Amino acid sequence: MSAEAGKFKPGDKVRVKFEDRPGHIRTPWYIRGKIGWVERVYGDFLNPESLAFGRDGLPKKTLYLVGFNQRDVWDKSEGQRDKLLVDIYEHWLDPAA
Amino acid sequence: MARGHHDIGGLPGAGTIDQTEHHLSDWEILADAVNQALGAKGIKRTDEMRRAREEMDSAAYRDMSYYERWIASIEAILIEKKILAKEEIDRKLAEFESKWGEP
């Protein structure tokens, strides 16, 4: 699988899934349900949610650098121009209008 | 929905991060070395160690220092993979304690 296999491209608006499930999850709690944009496509990597249990990590998942406005993450008016960058795997992202 | 004891980003009351440099104890350097050796041998992966720390008893997790968590997760994974038995580890620990005293 190549990096081009990812379904999002830089600039795409995305919403992080607001999900909870048992196991090892790399998507921090505070960012779930928030809307941001794809800053960069890193490429495809073994899935840590599978590797965490001694499995093979396949199929690989596309990893993105996702940008958020700080004010959207913390519901605060200060830091109007500050951004937050988080690494998020594709299966945790939905397209956002 | 349950938030894991490790996943505390943005929680109020956590205070500021201590960014001062500090020296590592010998046992902390050893913990790092054992961790790296187990990785180099293909015995465990970082994701497994993280999962082991997430599965720990929450009160114990909060009480432990950073490298204490590393050691506890190494122990849990080695027992899970049946490379070491809990009894073997406890026996060795008792041996060290009788030789050098309580840690």
Backbone of each chain as ProteinMPNN parsed JSONL, in Angstrom:
{"seq_chain_A": "MSAEAGKFKPGDKVRVKFEDRPGHIRTPWYIRGKIGWVERVYGDFLNPESLAFGRDGLPKKTLYLVGFNQRDVWDKSEGQRDKLLVDIYEHWLDPAA", "coords_chain_A": {"N_chain_A": [[0.839, -1.199, 0.0], [0.521, 2.216, -0.808], [1.403, 5.638, 0.111], [-0.397, 7.156, -1.213], [-2.727, 5.868, -1.022], [-4.359, 6.776, 0.934], [-7.495, 8.252, 1.918], [-7.887, 10.925, 2.334], [-6.708, 14.261, 1.558], [-4.17, 16.871, 1.836], [-5.547, 19.749, 3.373], [-8.181, 18.903, 3.353], [-11.234, 18.923, 5.171], [-11.851, 17.457, 8.277], [-13.534, 15.322, 10.66], [-12.935, 14.136, 13.863], [-13.62, 10.904, 15.005], [-16.058, 10.352, 17.526], [-15.643, 8.207, 19.631], [-15.588, 5.358, 21.784], [-13.819, 2.596, 22.837], [-12.763, -0.617, 23.988], [-9.252, -1.474, 24.467], [-6.1, -0.545, 22.882], [-5.715, 2.727, 22.152], [-4.767, 5.325, 20.006], [-5.732, 7.831, 19.608], [-6.14, 10.789, 21.231], [-8.291, 11.495, 24.04], [-9.215, 14.152, 24.315], [-9.413, 15.156, 21.769], [-11.33, 13.848, 20.377], [-14.246, 13.907, 18.395], [-13.816, 16.463, 17.499], [-13.381, 19.05, 14.988], [-11.159, 19.451, 12.279], [-8.409, 19.928, 9.986], [-6.685, 18.264, 7.312], [-3.291, 18.357, 7.532], [-0.981, 17.167, 6.658], [-0.024, 14.186, 4.881], [1.241, 11.375, 6.215], [1.717, 8.737, 5.42], [1.442, 5.11, 5.105], [1.069, 2.923, 7.844], [1.795, 0.188, 10.122], [-0.917, -0.979, 12.069], [-1.301, 0.328, 15.225], [-3.221, -0.383, 17.091], [-3.626, -3.016, 16.732], [-1.028, -4.087, 16.87], [-0.532, -3.664, 19.55], [-1.556, -5.81, 20.834], [0.061, -7.895, 20.255], [-0.401, -8.728, 17.692], [-0.244, -8.714, 13.986], [-0.556, -6.143, 12.933], [-1.667, -5.603, 10.5], [-4.437, -4.861, 8.246], [-2.354, -2.151, 6.98], [-2.61, 1.253, 8.168], [-3.475, 4.517, 7.084], [-1.714, 7.346, 8.146], [-2.212, 10.592, 9.401], [-1.219, 14.045, 9.753], [-3.032, 16.151, 11.6], [-4.574, 19.292, 11.73], [-5.861, 21.634, 14.116], [-7.902, 24.337, 15.293], [-7.063, 25.932, 18.243], [-9.067, 27.171, 19.73], [-11.325, 25.785, 18.961], [-10.917, 23.348, 20.081], [-10.778, 23.631, 22.847], [-12.914, 25.193, 23.568], [-12.572, 27.881, 24.289], [-12.044, 31.423, 24.341], [-9.582, 32.62, 24.27], [-6.268, 32.585, 22.727], [-6.79, 32.791, 19.998], [-5.518, 32.555, 17.518], [-3.951, 30.363, 17.717], [-2.754, 27.095, 16.886], [-3.263, 23.52, 16.922], [-1.565, 20.486, 16.502], [-2.095, 17.161, 15.644], [-1.322, 13.673, 15.465], [-3.184, 11.422, 13.646], [-4.856, 8.397, 12.88], [-6.37, 7.126, 9.856], [-8.76, 5.613, 10.198], [-9.966, 6.799, 12.3], [-11.046, 9.09, 11.425], [-13.586, 11.106, 9.88], [-15.059, 12.493, 6.893], [-15.581, 16.039, 6.895], [-17.972, 18.547, 6.374]], "CA_chain_A": [[0.0, 0.0, 0.0], [1.323, 3.436, -0.86], [0.855, 6.772, 0.841], [-1.491, 7.714, -2.012], [-3.932, 5.08, -0.784], [-5.197, 7.466, 1.904], [-8.647, 8.858, 1.258], [-7.89, 12.381, 2.518], [-5.524, 14.979, 1.063], [-3.954, 18.088, 2.609], [-6.582, 20.764, 3.229], [-9.516, 18.331, 3.576], [-11.807, 19.086, 6.507], [-12.159, 16.141, 8.853], [-14.029, 15.285, 12.033], [-12.432, 12.962, 14.583], [-14.74, 10.113, 15.531], [-16.267, 10.408, 18.97], [-15.883, 6.795, 19.931], [-14.839, 4.771, 22.889], [-13.839, 1.141, 22.766], [-11.641, -1.173, 24.749], [-8.035, -1.7, 23.689], [-5.084, 0.5, 22.86], [-6.162, 3.754, 21.214], [-3.776, 6.402, 19.9], [-6.419, 9.112, 19.448], [-6.398, 11.281, 22.587], [-9.685, 11.763, 24.409], [-9.613, 15.554, 24.166], [-9.576, 15.554, 20.369], [-12.43, 13.091, 19.77], [-15.425, 14.703, 18.068], [-13.439, 17.812, 17.058], [-13.207, 19.242, 13.543], [-9.899, 20.076, 11.89], [-8.082, 19.777, 8.572], [-5.478, 17.476, 7.07], [-2.124, 19.205, 7.338], [0.026, 16.388, 5.934], [-0.238, 12.735, 4.841], [2.532, 10.748, 6.544], [1.892, 7.464, 4.738], [0.747, 3.973, 5.701], [1.823, 2.292, 8.927], [1.153, -0.921, 10.819], [-1.937, -0.464, 12.98], [-0.881, 0.122, 16.613], [-4.303, -0.983, 17.875], [-3.419, -4.456, 16.565], [0.321, -4.397, 17.383], [-0.56, -3.601, 21.008], [-1.954, -7.112, 21.368], [0.963, -8.907, 19.716], [-0.803, -9.152, 16.35], [0.673, -8.262, 12.927], [-0.733, -4.736, 12.57], [-2.212, -5.473, 9.137], [-3.894, -4.01, 7.185], [-1.77, -0.88, 7.388], [-3.536, 2.384, 8.207], [-2.862, 5.804, 6.711], [-1.574, 8.277, 9.281], [-2.241, 12.004, 9.007], [-1.023, 15.135, 10.707], [-4.284, 16.9, 11.514], [-4.528, 20.585, 12.404], [-7.091, 22.128, 14.751], [-7.8, 25.634, 15.962], [-7.129, 25.72, 19.697], [-10.364, 27.621, 20.291], [-12.328, 24.756, 18.683], [-10.637, 22.181, 20.912], [-10.973, 23.887, 24.284], [-14.071, 26.062, 23.788], [-12.165, 29.099, 24.973], [-11.86, 32.486, 23.364], [-8.177, 33.029, 24.151], [-5.485, 31.813, 21.771], [-7.579, 32.788, 18.761], [-4.753, 32.185, 16.304], [-3.1, 29.198, 17.982], [-3.168, 25.818, 16.287], [-2.833, 22.287, 17.581], [-1.327, 19.453, 15.493], [-2.198, 15.828, 16.253], [-1.213, 12.542, 14.542], [-4.41, 10.62, 13.751], [-5.021, 7.387, 11.832], [-7.536, 7.355, 8.995], [-10.018, 5.009, 10.659], [-10.534, 7.663, 13.345], [-11.477, 10.348, 10.788], [-14.686, 11.165, 8.92], [-15.042, 13.773, 6.181], [-16.435, 17.073, 7.489], [-18.388, 19.508, 5.336]], "C_chain_A": [[0.876, 1.253, 0.0], [0.657, 4.551, -0.071], [-0.359, 7.349, 0.11], [-2.815, 6.991, -1.76], [-4.877, 5.788, 0.18], [-6.349, 8.185, 1.225], [-8.72, 10.367, 1.454], [-6.616, 12.991, 1.956], [-5.361, 16.269, 1.877], [-5.018, 19.14, 2.31], [-7.987, 20.235, 3.472], [-9.963, 18.558, 5.012], [-12.22, 17.713, 7.043], [-12.717, 16.3, 10.271], [-13.507, 14.001, 12.683], [-13.627, 12.217, 15.167], [-14.83, 10.252, 17.048], [-16.658, 9.004, 19.403], [-15.103, 6.387, 21.154], [-14.944, 3.266, 22.715], [-12.653, 0.615, 23.547], [-10.418, -1.358, 23.862], [-7.117, -0.508, 23.739], [-5.423, 1.504, 21.765], [-5.183, 4.921, 21.218], [-4.418, 7.779, 19.78], [-6.772, 9.655, 20.833], [-7.865, 11.643, 22.795], [-10.103, 13.191, 24.04], [-9.879, 15.965, 22.723], [-10.751, 14.837, 19.689], [-13.644, 13.988, 19.57], [-15.105, 16.09, 17.526], [-13.216, 17.857, 15.545], [-11.901, 19.983, 13.26], [-9.672, 19.884, 10.394], [-6.809, 18.941, 8.443], [-4.332, 18.421, 6.739], [-1.116, 18.474, 6.441], [-0.367, 14.904, 5.937], [1.11, 12.081, 5.1], [2.796, 9.496, 5.715], [1.18, 6.371, 5.501], [1.631, 3.249, 6.702], [1.044, 1.119, 9.517], [0.23, -0.344, 11.89], [-1.574, -0.737, 14.45], [-1.959, -0.527, 17.484], [-4.223, -2.503, 17.818], [-2.07, -4.88, 17.142], [0.328, -4.466, 18.909], [-0.931, -4.93, 21.639], [-1.126, -8.243, 20.749], [0.564, -9.403, 18.339], [0.045, -8.429, 15.295], [0.485, -6.809, 12.478], [-1.281, -4.513, 11.175], [-3.734, -5.504, 9.167], [-3.335, -2.698, 7.739], [-2.822, 0.22, 7.345], [-2.791, 3.66, 7.821], [-2.876, 6.738, 7.92], [-1.484, 9.71, 8.755], [-1.778, 12.903, 10.139], [-2.255, 16.02, 10.532], [-4.176, 18.181, 12.343], [-5.895, 20.972, 12.973], [-6.838, 23.549, 15.234], [-7.967, 25.384, 17.457], [-8.49, 26.098, 20.265], [-11.461, 26.586, 20.032], [-12.156, 23.551, 19.611], [-11.035, 22.413, 22.359], [-12.163, 24.774, 24.6], [-13.715, 27.302, 24.6], [-11.878, 30.166, 23.935], [-10.399, 32.912, 23.238], [-7.425, 32.115, 23.172], [-6.183, 31.706, 20.432], [-6.805, 32.257, 17.558], [-3.893, 30.945, 16.504], [-3.674, 27.934, 17.37], [-2.629, 24.662, 17.106], [-2.678, 21.245, 16.482], [-1.305, 18.085, 16.17], [-2.062, 14.759, 15.166], [-2.443, 11.648, 14.724], [-4.509, 9.644, 12.565], [-6.365, 7.55, 11.127], [-8.841, 6.774, 9.544], [-10.631, 5.759, 11.835], [-11.09, 8.952, 12.763], [-12.662, 10.142, 9.852], [-14.544, 12.466, 8.148], [-15.972, 14.761, 6.878], [-16.753, 18.107, 6.42], [-17.76, 20.869, 5.599]], "O_chain_A": [[1.862, 1.326, 0.733], [-0.491, 4.433, 0.358], [-1.236, 7.954, 0.726], [-3.875, 7.426, -2.21], [-6.06, 5.452, 0.248], [-6.213, 8.671, 0.102], [-9.531, 11.029, 0.807], [-5.577, 12.334, 1.884], [-6.304, 16.711, 2.534], [-5.351, 19.393, 1.153], [-8.897, 21.011, 3.764], [-9.181, 18.408, 5.95], [-12.853, 16.921, 6.346], [-12.419, 17.264, 10.977], [-13.628, 12.915, 12.115], [-14.529, 12.822, 15.747], [-13.821, 10.268, 17.752], [-17.837, 8.669, 19.522], [-14.093, 6.995, 21.507], [-16.026, 2.73, 22.476], [-11.661, 1.317, 23.744], [-10.538, -1.395, 22.638], [-7.314, 0.419, 24.524], [-5.416, 1.162, 20.583], [-4.813, 5.441, 22.271], [-3.721, 8.792, 19.843], [-7.596, 9.071, 21.537], [-8.573, 12.037, 21.868], [-11.197, 13.414, 23.522], [-10.497, 17.0, 22.475], [-11.122, 15.175, 18.565], [-14.025, 14.739, 20.468], [-16.013, 16.823, 17.134], [-12.906, 16.847, 14.914], [-11.579, 20.986, 13.897], [-10.62, 19.7, 9.63], [-5.97, 18.916, 9.343], [-4.404, 19.189, 5.78], [-0.482, 19.082, 5.579], [-0.976, 14.426, 6.894], [2.029, 12.216, 4.292], [3.936, 9.215, 5.347], [0.413, 6.642, 6.425], [2.805, 2.995, 6.435], [-0.182, 1.057, 9.431], [0.555, 0.653, 12.534], [-1.541, -1.892, 14.875], [-1.646, -1.151, 18.499], [-4.686, -3.196, 18.725], [-1.972, -5.903, 17.82], [1.095, -5.229, 19.497], [-0.666, -5.166, 22.818], [-1.555, -9.396, 20.722], [1.12, -10.388, 17.854], [0.929, -7.642, 15.631], [1.301, -6.299, 11.71], [-1.357, -3.376, 10.708], [-4.291, -6.138, 10.063], [-3.756, -2.203, 8.785], [-3.795, 0.14, 6.596], [-1.631, 3.853, 8.185], [-3.885, 6.899, 8.607], [-0.771, 9.992, 7.792], [-1.92, 12.576, 11.318], [-2.492, 16.567, 9.455], [-3.746, 18.159, 13.496], [-6.937, 20.676, 12.389], [-5.706, 23.919, 15.544], [-8.902, 24.705, 17.881], [-9.004, 25.434, 21.165], [-12.426, 26.51, 20.794], [-13.111, 22.827, 19.892], [-11.562, 21.519, 23.021], [-12.409, 25.083, 25.766], [-14.464, 27.717, 25.485], [-11.517, 29.864, 22.797], [-10.009, 33.496, 22.227], [-7.886, 31.024, 22.838], [-6.168, 30.65, 19.801], [-7.369, 31.592, 16.689], [-3.189, 30.517, 15.589], [-4.887, 27.722, 17.336], [-1.677, 24.802, 17.874], [-3.549, 21.12, 15.621], [-0.586, 17.877, 17.147], [-2.613, 14.909, 14.075], [-2.712, 11.175, 15.828], [-4.278, 10.014, 11.414], [-7.344, 8.031, 11.698], [-9.906, 7.37, 9.377], [-11.704, 5.39, 12.313], [-11.555, 9.818, 13.504], [-12.739, 9.148, 9.129], [-13.984, 13.436, 8.66], [-17.022, 14.375, 7.392], [-15.876, 18.493, 5.646], [-17.987, 21.81, 4.839]]}, "seq_chain_B": "MARGHHDIGGLPGAGTIDQTEHHLSDWEILADAVNQALGAKGIKRTDEMRRAREEMDSAAYRDMSYYERWIASIEAILIEKKILAKEEIDRKLAEFESKWGEP", "coords_chain_B": {"N_chain_B": [[-18.89, 6.09, 28.833], [-15.462, 5.527, 29.132], [-12.572, 7.079, 30.236], [-9.178, 6.524, 29.789], [-6.626, 5.987, 32.347], [-4.204, 6.964, 31.536], [-4.704, 8.844, 29.69], [-4.757, 11.857, 29.878], [-4.629, 14.378, 28.842], [-5.376, 17.802, 28.812], [-7.059, 17.715, 31.002], [-8.452, 19.414, 33.812], [-6.587, 20.85, 36.58], [-4.193, 19.487, 36.533], [-1.857, 20.856, 36.705], [1.3, 22.543, 35.977], [3.838, 21.438, 33.646], [6.801, 19.957, 34.786], [9.722, 21.062, 33.655], [12.377, 20.966, 34.199], [15.768, 19.812, 33.982], [16.85, 16.57, 35.007], [18.839, 14.144, 36.76], [19.15, 10.711, 35.809], [18.536, 7.754, 37.693], [20.622, 4.833, 38.277], [19.082, 2.476, 38.079], [17.008, 3.339, 36.503], [18.196, 3.84, 34.057], [18.961, 1.266, 33.497], [16.453, 0.074, 33.268], [15.601, 1.243, 30.92], [17.516, 0.161, 29.2], [16.948, -2.604, 29.318], [14.405, -2.579, 28.269], [14.964, -1.675, 25.643], [16.585, -3.761, 24.759], [14.816, -5.923, 24.765], [13.141, -5.081, 22.77], [14.888, -5.017, 20.558], [15.409, -7.706, 20.308], [13.062, -8.541, 19.321], [11.035, -9.294, 20.995], [9.09, -7.765, 22.227], [6.839, -5.033, 21.396], [6.654, -1.46, 21.201], [3.988, -0.605, 21.256], [2.728, -2.662, 22.613], [3.806, -2.394, 25.151], [2.785, 0.089, 25.862], [0.067, -0.539, 25.91], [0.058, -2.366, 28.02], [0.643, -0.664, 30.152], [-1.611, 0.872, 30.114], [-3.487, -0.933, 30.918], [-3.005, -1.399, 33.559], [-3.75, -1.392, 37.106], [-5.486, 1.456, 38.091], [-4.968, 3.107, 40.351], [-2.473, 2.182, 41.143], [-1.017, 2.816, 38.852], [-1.088, 5.632, 38.922], [0.379, 6.082, 41.22], [2.93, 5.293, 40.547], [6.26, 6.132, 39.367], [7.62, 7.366, 36.253], [9.566, 5.458, 35.128], [9.084, 3.341, 36.82], [6.615, 2.545, 35.93], [7.397, 1.633, 33.433], [8.936, -0.623, 34.113], [6.991, -2.189, 35.383], [5.298, -2.65, 33.213], [6.965, -4.055, 31.491], [7.347, -6.371, 32.999], [4.683, -7.336, 33.055], [4.228, -7.889, 30.319], [6.207, -9.806, 29.756], [5.351, -11.882, 31.384], [2.832, -12.325, 30.304], [3.584, -13.301, 27.784], [4.644, -15.622, 28.514], [7.368, -15.852, 28.996], [8.68, -15.303, 31.314], [7.762, -16.401, 34.608], [5.476, -15.243, 37.131], [6.161, -16.188, 39.648], [8.875, -16.797, 39.36], [9.958, -14.249, 39.028], [9.248, -13.071, 41.479], [10.689, -14.713, 43.204], [13.341, -14.126, 42.503], [13.388, -11.461, 43.178], [13.072, -11.608, 45.97], [15.467, -12.825, 46.55], [17.311, -10.802, 45.819], [16.535, -8.885, 47.675], [17.223, -10.053, 50.102], [19.9, -10.022, 49.84], [20.646, -7.346, 49.36], [18.917, -5.792, 50.803], [15.706, -4.153, 51.372], [14.241, -2.551, 48.514]], "CA_chain_B": [[-17.572, 6.124, 28.195], [-14.397, 5.548, 30.141], [-11.319, 7.692, 29.791], [-8.077, 5.786, 30.399], [-5.839, 6.748, 33.332], [-3.033, 7.525, 30.868], [-5.154, 9.794, 28.662], [-5.158, 12.961, 30.761], [-4.408, 15.663, 28.177], [-6.436, 18.795, 28.904], [-7.836, 17.641, 32.25], [-8.106, 20.51, 34.72], [-5.973, 20.489, 37.852], [-2.961, 18.705, 36.378], [-0.707, 21.705, 36.995], [2.215, 22.744, 34.863], [4.816, 20.368, 33.448], [8.144, 20.244, 35.3], [10.625, 20.923, 32.506], [13.776, 21.043, 34.608], [16.571, 18.617, 33.719], [17.204, 15.829, 36.221], [19.663, 12.968, 36.482], [18.487, 9.42, 35.925], [19.188, 6.771, 38.56], [21.152, 3.673, 37.554], [18.011, 1.517, 37.76], [16.186, 3.878, 35.415], [18.966, 3.596, 32.831], [18.872, -0.181, 33.288], [15.084, -0.198, 32.798], [15.607, 1.641, 29.509], [18.348, -0.795, 28.466], [16.198, -3.87, 29.223], [13.321, -2.305, 27.324], [15.516, -1.635, 24.28], [17.077, -5.097, 24.407], [13.644, -6.75, 24.457], [12.668, -4.625, 21.467], [15.86, -5.439, 19.545], [15.254, -9.164, 20.159], [11.752, -8.814, 18.729], [10.169, -9.916, 22.004], [7.915, -6.912, 22.446], [6.773, -3.792, 20.645], [6.279, -0.299, 22.01], [2.528, -0.545, 21.413], [2.355, -3.623, 23.654], [4.181, -1.808, 26.436], [1.804, 1.14, 26.149], [-1.202, -1.196, 26.273], [0.231, -2.934, 29.365], [0.552, 0.432, 31.125], [-3.01, 1.315, 30.143], [-4.3, -1.974, 31.574], [-2.661, -1.5, 34.984], [-4.641, -0.833, 38.111], [-5.362, 2.915, 37.967], [-4.336, 3.695, 41.539], [-1.058, 1.804, 41.065], [-0.443, 3.608, 37.759], [-0.89, 7.016, 39.365], [1.402, 6.111, 42.269], [4.258, 4.947, 40.023], [7.018, 7.096, 38.577], [7.689, 7.01, 34.833], [10.274, 4.201, 34.871], [8.398, 2.265, 37.551], [5.59, 2.065, 34.991], [8.09, 0.856, 32.397], [9.293, -1.921, 34.672], [5.752, -2.947, 35.599], [4.76, -3.097, 31.923], [7.878, -5.096, 30.999], [7.01, -7.582, 33.75], [3.372, -7.826, 32.612], [4.326, -8.45, 28.961], [7.017, -11.035, 29.811], [4.489, -12.915, 31.973], [1.789, -12.607, 29.297], [4.18, -14.1, 26.708], [5.146, -16.839, 29.166], [8.834, -15.871, 28.966], [8.969, -15.429, 32.746], [6.587, -16.614, 35.452], [5.43, -14.321, 38.26], [6.885, -16.815, 40.763], [10.314, -16.642, 39.099], [10.314, -12.852, 39.287], [9.138, -12.858, 42.925], [11.8, -15.436, 43.846], [14.561, -13.353, 42.249], [13.238, -10.229, 43.957], [13.351, -11.976, 47.366], [16.915, -13.081, 46.574], [17.983, -9.496, 45.825], [16.211, -8.185, 48.911], [17.983, -10.625, 51.215], [21.296, -9.674, 49.6], [20.897, -5.891, 49.41], [17.893, -5.089, 51.584], [14.506, -3.689, 50.665], [14.538, -1.455, 47.585]], "C_chain_B": [[-16.497, 6.267, 29.257], [-13.118, 6.119, 29.544], [-10.184, 6.988, 30.521], [-7.247, 6.638, 31.344], [-4.599, 7.404, 32.728], [-3.41, 8.729, 30.006], [-5.673, 11.057, 29.331], [-4.976, 14.336, 30.134], [-5.608, 16.584, 28.325], [-7.284, 18.721, 30.154], [-7.457, 18.797, 33.159], [-7.405, 19.989, 35.972], [-4.678, 19.724, 37.752], [-1.721, 19.543, 36.715], [0.195, 21.84, 35.78], [3.218, 21.592, 34.787], [6.175, 20.822, 33.979], [9.146, 20.002, 34.18], [12.102, 21.015, 32.896], [14.497, 19.718, 34.314], [16.843, 17.894, 35.039], [17.981, 14.571, 35.833], [18.845, 11.692, 36.633], [19.264, 8.536, 36.895], [19.686, 5.612, 37.713], [20.042, 2.711, 37.144], [17.115, 2.011, 36.636], [16.879, 3.665, 34.066], [18.903, 2.114, 32.468], [17.493, -0.561, 32.737], [14.985, 0.129, 31.305], [16.371, 0.617, 28.668], [17.609, -2.124, 28.268], [15.077, -3.718, 28.198], [13.832, -2.333, 25.88], [15.995, -3.001, 23.82], [15.916, -6.008, 24.019], [13.05, -6.371, 23.098], [13.567, -5.125, 20.349], [15.763, -6.933, 19.275], [13.901, -9.534, 19.546], [10.769, -9.448, 19.699], [8.926, -9.073, 22.26], [7.985, -5.681, 21.55], [6.307, -2.681, 21.57], [4.774, -0.251, 22.271], [2.041, -1.52, 22.49], [2.664, -3.067, 25.039], [3.185, -0.723, 26.844], [0.496, 0.509, 26.614], [-1.106, -1.772, 27.682], [0.119, -1.844, 30.427], [-0.888, 0.935, 31.238], [-3.899, 0.33, 30.897], [-4.032, -2.1, 33.07], [-3.779, -0.995, 35.865], [-4.41, 0.691, 38.151], [-4.667, 3.564, 39.16], [-2.836, 3.406, 41.514], [-0.352, 2.641, 40.001], [-0.13, 5.028, 38.227], [0.223, 7.132, 40.406], [2.815, 5.917, 41.724], [4.92, 6.124, 39.317], [7.091, 6.548, 37.141], [8.347, 5.649, 34.607], [9.741, 3.039, 35.71], [7.293, 1.678, 36.673], [6.224, 1.221, 33.894], [8.387, -0.551, 32.909], [8.055, -2.794, 34.854], [5.192, -3.462, 34.274], [5.652, -4.162, 31.291], [7.534, -6.426, 31.673], [5.696, -8.189, 33.231], [3.464, -8.511, 31.246], [5.134, -9.758, 28.968], [6.214, -12.191, 30.408], [3.414, -13.322, 30.961], [2.325, -13.521, 28.195], [4.82, -15.378, 27.235], [6.668, -16.987, 29.045], [9.353, -15.981, 30.395], [7.664, -15.699, 33.479], [6.657, -15.64, 36.62], [6.256, -14.868, 39.429], [8.402, -16.658, 40.591], [10.778, -15.228, 39.449], [10.302, -12.578, 40.787], [10.301, -13.529, 43.667], [13.099, -14.639, 43.717], [14.557, -12.061, 43.082], [13.584, -10.492, 45.424], [14.849, -12.218, 47.562], [17.692, -11.756, 46.687], [17.757, -8.767, 47.143], [17.015, -8.719, 50.09], [19.461, -10.258, 51.089], [21.56, -8.191, 49.871], [19.894, -5.11, 50.264], [16.735, -4.644, 50.722], [14.854, -2.562, 49.694], [14.032, -0.113, 48.127]], "O_chain_B": [[-16.638, 7.065, 30.184], [-12.656, 5.69, 28.487], [-10.22, 6.867, 31.746], [-7.162, 7.855, 31.182], [-4.009, 8.298, 33.335], [-2.554, 9.533, 29.637], [-6.879, 11.305, 29.355], [-5.146, 15.352, 30.808], [-6.732, 16.199, 28.004], [-8.148, 19.573, 30.359], [-6.279, 19.134, 33.274], [-7.6, 18.843, 36.375], [-4.108, 19.342, 38.774], [-0.654, 18.99, 36.981], [-0.101, 21.325, 34.702], [3.414, 20.864, 35.76], [6.642, 21.918, 33.67], [9.389, 18.857, 33.8], [12.972, 21.129, 32.032], [13.899, 18.645, 34.39], [17.042, 18.537, 36.07], [17.81, 14.016, 34.747], [17.957, 11.608, 37.481], [20.494, 8.561, 36.921], [19.242, 5.42, 36.581], [20.037, 2.191, 36.029], [16.531, 1.214, 35.901], [16.234, 3.353, 33.066], [18.806, 1.751, 31.295], [17.381, -1.41, 31.852], [14.371, -0.607, 30.533], [15.941, 0.249, 27.574], [17.642, -2.699, 27.181], [14.836, -4.602, 27.377], [13.212, -2.938, 25.006], [15.841, -3.366, 22.654], [16.015, -6.774, 23.06], [12.528, -7.218, 22.373], [13.087, -5.598, 19.319], [16.003, -7.384, 18.155], [13.633, -10.707, 19.285], [9.788, -10.065, 19.285], [7.839, -9.608, 22.484], [9.04, -5.333, 21.021], [5.653, -2.926, 22.584], [4.336, 0.099, 23.367], [1.067, -1.245, 23.191], [1.89, -3.243, 25.98], [2.792, -0.625, 28.007], [-0.11, 0.96, 27.585], [-2.059, -1.688, 28.456], [-0.444, -2.082, 31.496], [-1.328, 1.366, 32.304], [-4.934, 0.709, 31.446], [-4.743, -2.82, 33.773], [-4.653, -0.255, 35.414], [-3.27, 1.148, 38.236], [-3.861, 4.478, 38.985], [-2.025, 4.278, 41.826], [0.764, 3.116, 40.211], [0.95, 5.557, 37.963], [0.921, 8.144, 40.471], [3.788, 6.325, 42.358], [4.253, 6.989, 38.749], [6.679, 5.421, 36.866], [7.758, 4.778, 33.967], [9.927, 1.878, 35.346], [7.065, 0.469, 36.673], [5.657, 0.213, 33.473], [8.123, -1.542, 32.227], [8.063, -3.98, 34.526], [4.671, -4.575, 34.21], [5.155, -5.072, 30.627], [7.44, -7.465, 31.018], [5.608, -9.395, 32.999], [2.867, -9.565, 31.028], [4.783, -10.707, 28.267], [6.37, -13.339, 29.994], [3.125, -14.506, 30.787], [1.615, -14.409, 27.722], [5.457, -16.121, 26.488], [7.191, -18.1, 28.997], [10.343, -16.665, 30.655], [6.593, -15.283, 33.036], [7.742, -15.253, 37.054], [6.957, -14.12, 40.111], [9.121, -16.415, 41.561], [11.823, -15.028, 40.069], [11.212, -11.939, 41.316], [10.829, -12.981, 44.634], [13.855, -14.494, 44.678], [15.585, -11.638, 43.611], [14.295, -9.707, 46.05], [15.422, -11.867, 48.594], [18.589, -11.605, 47.517], [18.659, -8.115, 47.667], [17.439, -7.962, 50.963], [20.184, -10.188, 52.083], [22.544, -7.823, 50.513], [20.025, -3.896, 50.422], [16.778, -4.744, 49.496], [15.677, -1.706, 50.017], [14.196, 0.917, 47.475]]}, "name": "protein", "num_of_chains": 2, "seq": "MSAEAGKFKPGDKVRVKFEDRPGHIRTPWYIRGKIGWVERVYGDFLNPESLAFGRDGLPKKTLYLVGFNQRDVWDKSEGQRDKLLVDIYEHWLDPAAMARGHHDIGGLPGAGTIDQTEHHLSDWEILADAVNQALGAKGIKRTDEMRRAREEMDSAAYRDMSYYERWIASIEAILIEKKILAKEEIDRKLAEFESKWGEP"}
